[in-house]
Amino acid sequence: DAYTVQFNTHGGSAVESVTREYDETLGEFTSSRDNYDFDGWYTGENGTGTKYESTTKITSDVTLHAKWKEKTYEVSFETHGGSVVSTVQRNYGQALGEIDSTKEHYHLLGWYTGENGAGTKYEADTAITSNVTLHAYWEIDKVTVSFDAQSGVAVSAIELDYGSTISELPETHRNNYIFGGWFTETDGNGTRLETTTAIEGD
């Protein structure tokens, strides 16, 4: 007797039904579906029932159902001096999620497909649709230098990058006094601020 094997691909490429004699093996059949991997033929949907291999013998009419696995993609991270971030796996269309790295005296502006903020920015809710390497984009922390003119003419505060120097120190004036420089404490005590002084805090 001849039996009919039908294939329900559940969104995959069509597979024509075939006939097999009693006890004849199924043979090799597959289907393809965008962003999914084919994971076998089963007598029930979603991988339920009995799995039919290419060597399974046909003894009755049967409808076989394709089982699909979502493709998984790897997201790797180049932190450019920040703390190491391990590669993560995401199913097709799954959101990236919150990914953090730390770097002393810098703050993270985001993850990009290119270096230094080039390319596409990936947010926590960005859907992953391919393997991708993301680059950390850092901005150096800012520090503020405030000036207490000690009854002299007021001087505005200066904001600059952590660890940098003030190339031109501001001056102030006070009647009947000679300006003697800027110090970290009053009355000329503490450390004198020079153009070579690296500013490492407010």
Buried (B, 14 or more C-beta within 10 A) or exposed (E): EEBEBEBBBBEBEEBEEBEBEEEBEBEEBBBEBEEBEBEBBBEEEEBEBEBBEEEBEBEEBBEBBBBBEEBEBEBEBBBBEBEEBEEBEBBBEBEBEEBEBEBEEBEBEBBBEEEEBEBEBBEEEBEBEEEBEBBBBBEBBEBEBEBEBEEBEEBEEBEBBBEBBBEEBBEBEEEEEEEEEBBEEEEEEEEEBEEEBEBEEE
